[in-house]
């Protein structure tokens, strides 16, 4: 992966959820390479430790935090450990999310509740816990949510998922009122089709999305990480309540795959 322009994260303390692989992992890798101390969370314990080791071997300071990012007790423990160990939390990237496809007419309650718990409740309460610490330390901070183009354009069999992603963008706008007085900015990044370990399980994914994306290819994880790092950097301190779509122009045309 290419290296992202240095935004000066030396000494910053960051928490990134859902980061065992894919977009979250690349964000952790880039933050750590630029000097941040990164708490890497994933619900898969082995994956969290493996990812943390990879980041550390690449020259970064990365600490594995395996656990369910939708569980309030775990959220409180993770933020407390980061604050106690380093005295502050500067950056939080609520990247954890799940996609449970399903026809609207047959969508089961269990699937809906799980999507809501992970995508919305987990993000809400992680932000609450981190913002309390940021308010206490008095130096502000940056919070970023991972939304999706499905929060902007309808996508078949993703009613529940798209609903949560649109809700995250509204949450960021609303929290401007709550967080700006404490020098905390909050934004969202909305990826389009992206090449990750999960999406590449579909042998046709790259070809199909290359055909229907105006820029001629789906995103790389480094494309999304570049946008994320900018939004949590000091260069974006006056940007808050906004969503940055990174999709190669797909939402401008929106052909269905």
Rosetta blueprint (number, residue, H / E / L):
1 X L
2 X L
3 X L
4 X L
5 X L
6 X L
7 X L
8 X L
9 X L
10 X L
11 X L
12 X L
13 X E
14 X E
15 X E
16 X E
17 X L
18 X L
19 X L
20 X L
21 X L
22 X H
23 X H
24 X H
25 X H
26 X H
27 X H
28 X H
29 X H
30 X H
31 X H
32 X H
33 X H
34 X L
35 X L
36 X L
37 X E
38 X E
39 X E
40 X E
41 X E
42 X E
43 X L
44 X L
45 X H
46 X H
47 X H
48 X H
49 X H
50 X H
51 X H
52 X H
53 X H
54 X H
55 X H
56 X H
57 X H
58 X L
59 X L
60 X L
61 X E
62 X E
63 X E
64 X E
65 X E
66 X E
67 X L
68 X L
69 X L
70 X L
71 X L
72 X H
73 X H
74 X H
75 X H
76 X H
77 X H
78 X H
79 X H
80 X H
81 X H
82 X H
83 X H
84 X H
85 X H
86 X H
87 X L
88 X L
89 X L
90 X L
91 X E
92 X E
93 X E
94 X E
95 X L
96 X L
97 X L
98 X L
99 X L
100 X L
101 X L
102 X L
103 X L
104 X H
105 X H
106 X H
107 X L
108 X L
109 X H
110 X H
111 X H
112 X H
113 X H
114 X H
115 X H
116 X H
117 X H
118 X H
119 X H
120 X H
121 X H
122 X H
123 X H
124 X H
125 X H
126 X H
127 X H
128 X H
129 X H
130 X H
131 X H
132 X H
133 X H
134 X H
135 X H
136 X H
137 X H
138 X L
139 X L
140 X L
141 X E
142 X E
143 X E
144 X E
145 X E
146 X E
147 X E
148 X E
149 X H
150 X H
151 X H
152 X L
153 X L
154 X L
155 X L
156 X L
157 X L
158 X L
159 X H
160 X H
161 X H
162 X H
163 X H
164 X H
165 X H
166 X H
167 X H
168 X H
169 X H
170 X H
171 X H
172 X H
173 X H
174 X H
175 X H
176 X H
177 X H
178 X H
179 X H
180 X H
181 X H
182 X H
183 X L
184 X E
185 X E
186 X E
187 X E
188 X E
189 X E
190 X E
191 X E
192 X L
193 X L
194 X E
195 X E
196 X L
197 X L
198 X L
199 X H
200 X H
201 X H
202 X L
203 X L
204 X L
205 X H
206 X H
207 X H
208 X H
209 X H
210 X H
211 X H
212 X H
213 X L
214 X L
215 X L
216 X L
217 X L
218 X L
219 X E
220 X E
221 X H
222 X H
223 X H
224 X H
225 X H
226 X H
227 X H
228 X H
229 X H
230 X H
231 X H
232 X L
233 X L
234 X H
235 X H
236 X H
237 X L
238 X L
239 X L
240 X L
241 X L
242 X L
243 X E
244 X E
245 X E
246 X E
247 X L
248 X L
249 X L
250 X H
251 X H
252 X H
253 X H
254 X L
255 X L
256 X L
257 X L
